[in-house]
Amino acid sequence: MSDHRNILYFLLGILTAAVVVLGYNFYQSKKQPDGFQINVGPNGVKIEGK
């Protein structure tokens, strides 16, 4: 019975780590970068301060 409990704890740890990693990646993708953003397009050069 303890083998099943160890496997359950292992899977729970893996699931927790995956949720933490995915949450961190989501946070980093939504965070606004510091500094300036320079866009070059058909309408010319556009500089935005962040």
PQR file with spaces between the fields and no chain letter, atoms N, CA, C, O and H, PARSE charges and radii, in Angstrom:
ATOM       1  N    MET     1       0.819   -1.190    0.000 -0.4000 1.5000
ATOM       2  CA   MET     1       0.000    0.000    0.000 -0.0000 2.0000
ATOM       3  C    MET     1       0.869    1.262    0.000  0.5500 1.7000
ATOM       4  O    MET     1       0.483    2.281   -0.573 -0.5500 1.4000
ATOM       5  N    SER     2       2.047    1.194    0.647 -0.4000 1.5000
ATOM       6  CA   SER     2       2.906    2.376    0.698 -0.0000 2.0000
ATOM       7  C    SER     2       3.483    2.707   -0.676  0.5500 1.7000
ATOM       8  O    SER     2       3.803    3.864   -0.949 -0.5500 1.4000
ATOM       9  H    SER     2       2.359    0.366    1.113  0.4000 1.0000
ATOM      10  N    ASP     3       3.620    1.693   -1.551 -0.4000 1.5000
ATOM      11  CA   ASP     3       4.094    1.955   -2.906 -0.0000 2.0000
ATOM      12  C    ASP     3       3.106    2.832   -3.659  0.5500 1.7000
ATOM      13  O    ASP     3       3.502    3.750   -4.378 -0.5500 1.4000
ATOM      14  H    ASP     3       3.360    0.754   -1.329  0.4000 1.0000
ATOM      15  N    HIS     4       1.826    2.548   -3.495 -0.4000 1.5000
ATOM      16  CA   HIS     4       0.802    3.352   -4.161 -0.0000 2.0000
ATOM      17  C    HIS     4       0.795    4.777   -3.631  0.5500 1.7000
ATOM      18  O    HIS     4       0.587    5.730   -4.383 -0.5500 1.4000
ATOM      19  H    HIS     4       1.504    1.802   -2.911  0.4000 1.0000
ATOM      20  N    ARG     5       1.022    4.913   -2.338 -0.4000 1.5000
ATOM      21  CA   ARG     5       1.046    6.248   -1.736 -0.0000 2.0000
ATOM      22  C    ARG     5       2.257    7.029   -2.242  0.5500 1.7000
ATOM      23  O    ARG     5       2.151    8.229   -2.497 -0.5500 1.4000
ATOM      24  H    ARG     5       1.191    4.139   -1.728  0.4000 1.0000
ATOM      25  N    ASN     6       3.400    6.370   -2.390 -0.4000 1.5000
ATOM      26  CA   ASN     6       4.594    7.040   -2.907 -0.0000 2.0000
ATOM      27  C    ASN     6       4.386    7.487   -4.348  0.5500 1.7000
ATOM      28  O    ASN     6       4.805    8.583   -4.721 -0.5500 1.4000
ATOM      29  H    ASN     6       3.486    5.396   -2.183  0.4000 1.0000
ATOM      30  N    ILE     7       3.750    6.663   -5.154 -0.4000 1.5000
ATOM      31  CA   ILE     7       3.464    7.026   -6.538 -0.0000 2.0000
ATOM      32  C    ILE     7       2.512    8.208   -6.580  0.5500 1.7000
ATOM      33  O    ILE     7       2.680    9.107   -7.404 -0.5500 1.4000
ATOM      34  H    ILE     7       3.409    5.773   -4.851  0.4000 1.0000
ATOM      35  N    LEU     8       1.510    8.221   -5.701 -0.4000 1.5000
ATOM      36  CA   LEU     8       0.572    9.332   -5.645 -0.0000 2.0000
ATOM      37  C    LEU     8       1.285   10.629   -5.278  0.5500 1.7000
ATOM      38  O    LEU     8       1.030   11.661   -5.898 -0.5500 1.4000
ATOM      39  H    LEU     8       1.374    7.491   -5.032  0.4000 1.0000
ATOM      40  N    TYR     9       2.173   10.599   -4.284 -0.4000 1.5000
ATOM      41  CA   TYR     9       2.926   11.790   -3.901 -0.0000 2.0000
ATOM      42  C    TYR     9       3.836   12.255   -5.033  0.5500 1.7000
ATOM      43  O    TYR     9       3.979   13.454   -5.270 -0.5500 1.4000
ATOM      44  H    TYR     9       2.380    9.761   -3.781  0.4000 1.0000
ATOM      45  N    PHE    10       4.449   11.303   -5.728 -0.4000 1.5000
ATOM      46  CA   PHE    10       5.308   11.640   -6.859 -0.0000 2.0000
ATOM      47  C    PHE    10       4.510   12.342   -7.962  0.5500 1.7000
ATOM      48  O    PHE    10       4.939   13.373   -8.479 -0.5500 1.4000
ATOM      49  H    PHE    10       4.333   10.328   -5.536  0.4000 1.0000
ATOM      50  N    LEU    11       3.358   11.788   -8.320 -0.4000 1.5000
ATOM      51  CA   LEU    11       2.523   12.396   -9.356 -0.0000 2.0000
ATOM      52  C    LEU    11       2.002   13.769   -8.915  0.5500 1.7000
ATOM      53  O    LEU    11       1.915   14.690   -9.726 -0.5500 1.4000
ATOM      54  H    LEU    11       3.009   10.950   -7.900  0.4000 1.0000
ATOM      55  N    LEU    12       1.662   13.902   -7.647 -0.4000 1.5000
ATOM      56  CA   LEU    12       1.213   15.179   -7.123 -0.0000 2.0000
ATOM      57  C    LEU    12       2.333   16.221   -7.186  0.5500 1.7000
ATOM      58  O    LEU    12       2.077   17.385   -7.493 -0.5500 1.4000
ATOM      59  H    LEU    12       1.734   13.153   -6.987  0.4000 1.0000
ATOM      60  N    GLY    13       3.541   15.820   -6.906 -0.4000 1.5000
ATOM      61  CA   GLY    13       4.693   16.720   -7.010 -0.0000 2.0000
ATOM      62  C    GLY    13       4.950   17.154   -8.437  0.5500 1.7000
ATOM      63  O    GLY    13       5.238   18.323   -8.695 -0.5500 1.4000
ATOM      64  H    GLY    13       3.749   14.874   -6.657  0.4000 1.0000
ATOM      65  N    ILE    14       4.847   16.215   -9.368 -0.4000 1.5000
ATOM      66  CA   ILE    14       5.038   16.537  -10.792 -0.0000 2.0000
ATOM      67  C    ILE    14       3.957   17.511  -11.263  0.5500 1.7000
ATOM      68  O    ILE    14       4.251   18.478  -11.965 -0.5500 1.4000
ATOM      69  H    ILE    14       4.613   15.266   -9.158  0.4000 1.0000
ATOM      70  N    LEU    15       2.721   17.256  -10.878 -0.4000 1.5000
ATOM      71  CA   LEU    15       1.610   18.129  -11.261 -0.0000 2.0000
ATOM      72  C    LEU    15       1.791   19.528  -10.676  0.5500 1.7000
ATOM      73  O    LEU    15       1.548   20.518  -11.365 -0.5500 1.4000
ATOM      74  H    LEU    15       2.482   16.470  -10.307  0.4000 1.0000
ATOM      75  N    THR    16       2.209   19.620   -9.432 -0.4000 1.5000
ATOM      76  CA   THR    16       2.447   20.919   -8.803 -0.0000 2.0000
ATOM      77  C    THR    16       3.560   21.674   -9.512  0.5500 1.7000
ATOM      78  O    THR    16       3.434   22.873   -9.762 -0.5500 1.4000
ATOM      79  H    THR    16       2.407   18.815   -8.872  0.4000 1.0000
ATOM      80  N    ALA    17       4.647   20.986   -9.837 -0.4000 1.5000
ATOM      81  CA   ALA    17       5.753   21.628  -10.549 -0.0000 2.0000
ATOM      82  C    ALA    17       5.310   22.115  -11.920  0.5500 1.7000
ATOM      83  O    ALA    17       5.711   23.197  -12.348 -0.5500 1.4000
ATOM      84  H    ALA    17       4.749   20.013   -9.634  0.4000 1.0000
ATOM      85  N    ALA    18       4.489   21.332  -12.614 -0.4000 1.5000
ATOM      86  CA   ALA    18       4.016   21.738  -13.938 -0.0000 2.0000
ATOM      87  C    ALA    18       3.135   22.974  -13.837  0.5500 1.7000
ATOM      88  O    ALA    18       3.234   23.869  -14.677 -0.5500 1.4000
ATOM      89  H    ALA    18       4.164   20.453  -12.266  0.4000 1.0000
ATOM      90  N    VAL    19       2.279   23.043  -12.831 -0.4000 1.5000
ATOM      91  CA   VAL    19       1.411   24.211  -12.656 -0.0000 2.0000
ATOM      92  C    VAL    19       2.255   25.450  -12.355  0.5500 1.7000
ATOM      93  O    VAL    19       1.970   26.526  -12.879 -0.5500 1.4000
ATOM      94  H    VAL    19       2.198   22.316  -12.149  0.4000 1.0000
ATOM      95  N    VAL    20       3.278   25.317  -11.530 -0.4000 1.5000
ATOM      96  CA   VAL    20       4.145   26.447  -11.207 -0.0000 2.0000
ATOM      97  C    VAL    20       4.885   26.939  -12.450  0.5500 1.7000
ATOM      98  O    VAL    20       4.953   28.144  -12.690 -0.5500 1.4000
ATOM      99  H    VAL    20       3.510   24.442  -11.105  0.4000 1.0000
ATOM     100  N    VAL    21       5.433   26.030  -13.231 -0.4000 1.5000
ATOM     101  CA   VAL    21       6.175   26.408  -14.441 -0.0000 2.0000
ATOM     102  C    VAL    21       5.249   27.071  -15.457  0.5500 1.7000
ATOM     103  O    VAL    21       5.604   28.097  -16.038 -0.5500 1.4000
ATOM     104  H    VAL    21       5.378   25.051  -13.035  0.4000 1.0000
ATOM     105  N    LEU    22       4.078   26.503  -15.674 -0.4000 1.5000
ATOM     106  CA   LEU    22       3.141   27.100  -16.632 -0.0000 2.0000
ATOM     107  C    LEU    22       2.650   28.464  -16.155  0.5500 1.7000
ATOM     108  O    LEU    22       2.488   29.378  -16.964 -0.5500 1.4000
ATOM     109  H    LEU    22       3.790   25.670  -15.201  0.4000 1.0000
ATOM     110  N    GLY    23       2.413   28.611  -14.866 -0.4000 1.5000
ATOM     111  CA   GLY    23       1.996   29.897  -14.327 -0.0000 2.0000
ATOM     112  C    GLY    23       3.072   30.953  -14.494  0.5500 1.7000
ATOM     113  O    GLY    23       2.773   32.095  -14.843 -0.5500 1.4000
ATOM     114  H    GLY    23       2.544   27.868  -14.209  0.4000 1.0000
ATOM     115  N    TYR    24       4.318   30.586  -14.251 -0.4000 1.5000
ATOM     116  CA   TYR    24       5.427   31.528  -14.421 -0.0000 2.0000
ATOM     117  C    TYR    24       5.576   31.941  -15.889  0.5500 1.7000
ATOM     118  O    TYR    24       5.785   33.118  -16.185 -0.5500 1.4000
ATOM     119  H    TYR    24       4.561   29.658  -13.968  0.4000 1.0000
ATOM     120  N    ASN    25       5.470   30.982  -16.798 -0.4000 1.5000
ATOM     121  CA   ASN    25       5.559   31.300  -18.229 -0.0000 2.0000
ATOM     122  C    ASN    25       4.426   32.221  -18.659  0.5500 1.7000
ATOM     123  O    ASN    25       4.645   33.141  -19.448 -0.5500 1.4000
ATOM     124  H    ASN    25       5.300   30.026  -16.557  0.4000 1.0000
ATOM     125  N    PHE    26       3.223   31.989  -18.156 -0.4000 1.5000
ATOM     126  CA   PHE    26       2.085   32.841  -18.482 -0.0000 2.0000
ATOM     127  C    PHE    26       2.322   34.250  -17.952  0.5500 1.7000
ATOM     128  O    PHE    26       2.042   35.228  -18.645 -0.5500 1.4000
ATOM     129  H    PHE    26       3.045   31.242  -17.515  0.4000 1.0000
ATOM     130  N    TYR    27       2.834   34.360  -16.731 -0.4000 1.5000
ATOM     131  CA   TYR    27       3.120   35.671  -16.140 -0.0000 2.0000
ATOM     132  C    TYR    27       4.162   36.414  -16.972  0.5500 1.7000
ATOM     133  O    TYR    27       4.001   37.605  -17.238 -0.5500 1.4000
ATOM     134  H    TYR    27       3.062   33.565  -16.168  0.4000 1.0000
ATOM     135  N    GLN    28       5.221   35.734  -17.384 -0.4000 1.5000
ATOM     136  CA   GLN    28       6.269   36.378  -18.164 -0.0000 2.0000
ATOM     137  C    GLN    28       5.759   36.828  -19.531  0.5500 1.7000
ATOM     138  O    GLN    28       6.198   37.860  -20.039 -0.5500 1.4000
ATOM     139  H    GLN    28       5.352   34.766  -17.168  0.4000 1.0000
ATOM     140  N    SER    29       4.851   36.080  -20.128 -0.4000 1.5000
ATOM     141  CA   SER    29       4.345   36.452  -21.444 -0.0000 2.0000
ATOM     142  C    SER    29       3.403   37.653  -21.367  0.5500 1.7000
ATOM     143  O    SER    29       3.276   38.390  -22.344 -0.5500 1.4000
ATOM     144  H    SER    29       4.494   35.242  -19.715  0.4000 1.0000
ATOM     145  N    LYS    30       2.743   37.864  -20.232 -0.4000 1.5000
ATOM     146  CA   LYS    30       1.810   38.983  -20.080 -0.0000 2.0000
ATOM     147  C    LYS    30       2.468   40.242  -19.534  0.5500 1.7000
ATOM     148  O    LYS    30       1.888   41.324  -19.625 -0.5500 1.4000
ATOM     149  H    LYS    30       2.846   37.264  -19.439  0.4000 1.0000
ATOM     150  N    LYS    31       3.662   40.128  -18.972 -0.4000 1.5000
ATOM     151  CA   LYS    31       4.341   41.266  -18.362 -0.0000 2.0000
ATOM     152  C    LYS    31       4.831   42.223  -19.442  0.5500 1.7000
ATOM     153  O    LYS    31       5.405   41.800  -20.445 -0.5500 1.4000
ATOM     154  H    LYS    31       4.134   39.249  -18.898  0.4000 1.0000
ATOM     155  N    GLN    32       4.601   43.508  -19.231 -0.4000 1.5000
ATOM     156  CA   GLN    32       5.066   44.523  -20.174 -0.0000 2.0000
ATOM     157  C    GLN    32       6.576   44.690  -20.041  0.5500 1.7000
ATOM     158  O    GLN    32       7.088   44.791  -18.927 -0.5500 1.4000
ATOM     159  H    GLN    32       4.134   43.852  -18.416  0.4000 1.0000
ATOM     160  N    PRO    33       7.292   44.721  -21.157 -0.5600 1.5000
ATOM     161  CA   PRO    33       8.740   44.922  -21.069  0.2800 2.0000
ATOM     162  C    PRO    33       9.066   46.367  -20.685  0.5500 1.7000
ATOM     163  O    PRO    33       8.325   47.292  -21.018 -0.5500 1.4000
ATOM     164  N    ASP    34      10.179   46.543  -19.984 -0.4000 1.5000
ATOM     165  CA   ASP    34      10.645   47.881  -19.634 -0.0000 2.0000
ATOM     166  C    ASP    34      11.397   48.478  -20.805  0.5500 1.7000
ATOM     167  O    ASP    34      11.984   47.753  -21.608 -0.5500 1.4000
ATOM     168  H    ASP    34      10.781   45.792  -19.714  0.4000 1.0000
ATOM     169  N    GLY    35      11.380   49.807  -20.905 -0.4000 1.5000
ATOM     170  CA   GLY    35      12.163   50.488  -21.930 -0.0000 2.0000
ATOM     171  C    GLY    35      11.305   50.973  -23.081  0.5500 1.7000
ATOM     172  O    GLY    35      10.163   51.389  -22.889 -0.5500 1.4000
ATOM     173  H    GLY    35      10.903   50.396  -20.252  0.4000 1.0000
ATOM     174  N    PHE    36      11.861   50.917  -24.264 -0.4000 1.5000
ATOM     175  CA   PHE    36      11.206   51.419  -25.453 -0.0000 2.0000
ATOM     176  C    PHE    36      10.925   50.287  -26.432  0.5500 1.7000
ATOM     177  O    PHE    36      11.606   49.262  -26.443 -0.5500 1.4000
ATOM     178  H    PHE    36      12.789   50.579  -24.420  0.4000 1.0000
ATOM     179  N    GLN    37       9.906   50.504  -27.249 -0.4000 1.5000
ATOM     180  CA   GLN    37       9.606   49.561  -28.325 -0.0000 2.0000
ATOM     181  C    GLN    37       9.659   50.335  -29.621  0.5500 1.7000
ATOM     182  O    GLN    37       9.003   51.368  -29.757 -0.5500 1.4000
ATOM     183  H    GLN    37       9.353   51.337  -27.240  0.4000 1.0000
ATOM     184  N    ILE    38      10.435   49.846  -30.579 -0.4000 1.5000
ATOM     185  CA   ILE    38      10.587   50.499  -31.874 -0.0000 2.0000
ATOM     186  C    ILE    38       9.968   49.598  -32.929  0.5500 1.7000
ATOM     187  O    ILE    38      10.374   48.447  -33.091 -0.5500 1.4000
ATOM     188  H    ILE    38      10.967   49.007  -30.469  0.4000 1.0000
ATOM     189  N    ASN    39       8.984   50.126  -33.645 -0.4000 1.5000
ATOM     190  CA   ASN    39       8.315   49.380  -34.715 -0.0000 2.0000
ATOM     191  C    ASN    39       8.614   50.053  -36.047  0.5500 1.7000
ATOM     192  O    ASN    39       8.470   51.269  -36.180 -0.5500 1.4000
ATOM     193  H    ASN    39       8.654   51.061  -33.514  0.4000 1.0000
ATOM     194  N    VAL    40       9.027   49.265  -37.032 -0.4000 1.5000
ATOM     195  CA   VAL    40       9.253   49.767  -38.377 -0.0000 2.0000
ATOM     196  C    VAL    40       8.259   49.068  -39.279  0.5500 1.7000
ATOM     197  O    VAL    40       8.253   47.842  -39.389 -0.5500 1.4000
ATOM     198  H    VAL    40       9.144   48.278  -36.924  0.4000 1.0000
ATOM     199  N    GLY    41       7.418   49.859  -39.925 -0.4000 1.5000
ATOM     200  CA   GLY    41       6.389   49.276  -40.771 -0.0000 2.0000
ATOM     201  C    GLY    41       6.133   50.128  -41.986  0.5500 1.7000
ATOM     202  O    GLY    41       6.902   51.043  -42.281 -0.5500 1.4000
ATOM     203  H    GLY    41       7.422   50.855  -39.836  0.4000 1.0000
ATOM     204  N    PRO    42       5.068   49.839  -42.691 -0.5600 1.5000
ATOM     205  CA   PRO    42       4.755   50.587  -43.906  0.2800 2.0000
ATOM     206  C    PRO    42       4.433   52.065  -43.637  0.5500 1.7000
ATOM     207  O    PRO    42       4.537   52.895  -44.541 -0.5500 1.4000
ATOM     208  N    ASN    43       4.049   52.389  -42.420 -0.4000 1.5000
ATOM     209  CA   ASN    43       3.717   53.779  -42.063 -0.0000 2.0000
ATOM     210  C    ASN    43       4.921   54.529  -41.486  0.5500 1.7000
ATOM     211  O    ASN    43       4.777   55.677  -41.065 -0.5500 1.4000
ATOM     212  H    ASN    43       3.964   51.716  -41.686  0.4000 1.0000
ATOM     213  N    GLY    44       6.082   53.917  -41.458 -0.4000 1.5000
ATOM     214  CA   GLY    44       7.269   54.566  -40.946 -0.0000 2.0000
ATOM     215  C    GLY    44       7.732   53.960  -39.637  0.5500 1.7000
ATOM     216  O    GLY    44       7.380   52.832  -39.291 -0.5500 1.4000
ATOM     217  H    GLY    44       6.199   52.984  -41.800  0.4000 1.0000
ATOM     218  N    VAL    45       8.532   54.737  -38.916 -0.4000 1.5000
ATOM     219  CA   VAL    45       9.095   54.288  -37.654 -0.0000 2.0000
ATOM     220  C    VAL    45       8.224   54.817  -36.517  0.5500 1.7000
ATOM     221  O    VAL    45       7.846   55.988  -36.504 -0.5500 1.4000
ATOM     222  H    VAL    45       8.818   55.653  -39.197  0.4000 1.0000
ATOM     223  N    LYS    46       7.913   53.944  -35.569 -0.4000 1.5000
ATOM     224  CA   LYS    46       7.081   54.304  -34.428 -0.0000 2.0000
ATOM     225  C    LYS    46       7.823   53.894  -33.157  0.5500 1.7000
ATOM     226  O    LYS    46       8.200   52.733  -33.000 -0.5500 1.4000
ATOM     227  H    LYS    46       8.220   52.992  -35.580  0.4000 1.0000
ATOM     228  N    ILE    47       8.033   54.862  -32.244 -0.4000 1.5000
ATOM     229  CA   ILE    47       8.739   54.592  -30.995 -0.0000 2.0000
ATOM     230  C    ILE    47       7.767   54.801  -29.846  0.5500 1.7000
ATOM     231  O    ILE    47       7.146   55.858  -29.731 -0.5500 1.4000
ATOM     232  H    ILE    47       7.727   55.806  -32.372  0.4000 1.0000
ATOM     233  N    GLU    48       7.639   53.790  -28.998 -0.4000 1.5000
ATOM     234  CA   GLU    48       6.736   53.858  -27.848 -0.0000 2.0000
ATOM     235  C    GLU    48       7.547   53.667  -26.574  0.5500 1.7000
ATOM     236  O    GLU    48       8.360   52.747  -26.479 -0.5500 1.4000
ATOM     237  H    GLU    48       8.144   52.932  -29.091  0.4000 1.0000
ATOM     238  N    GLY    49       7.323   54.539  -25.595 -0.4000 1.5000
ATOM     239  CA   GLY    49       7.955   54.372  -24.282 -0.0000 2.0000
ATOM     240  C    GLY    49       7.084   53.498  -23.405  0.5500 1.7000
ATOM     241  O    GLY    49       5.862   53.645  -23.393 -0.5500 1.4000
ATOM     242  H    GLY    49       6.663   55.286  -25.672  0.4000 1.0000
ATOM     243  N    LYS    50       7.692   52.611  -22.688 -0.4000 1.5000
ATOM     244  CA   LYS    50       6.928   51.701  -21.812 -0.0000 2.0000
ATOM     245  C    LYS    50       7.097   52.123  -20.385  0.5500 1.7000
ATOM     246  O    LYS    50       6.540   51.494  -19.485 -0.5500 1.4000
ATOM     247  H    LYS    50       8.685   52.492  -22.699  0.4000 1.0000
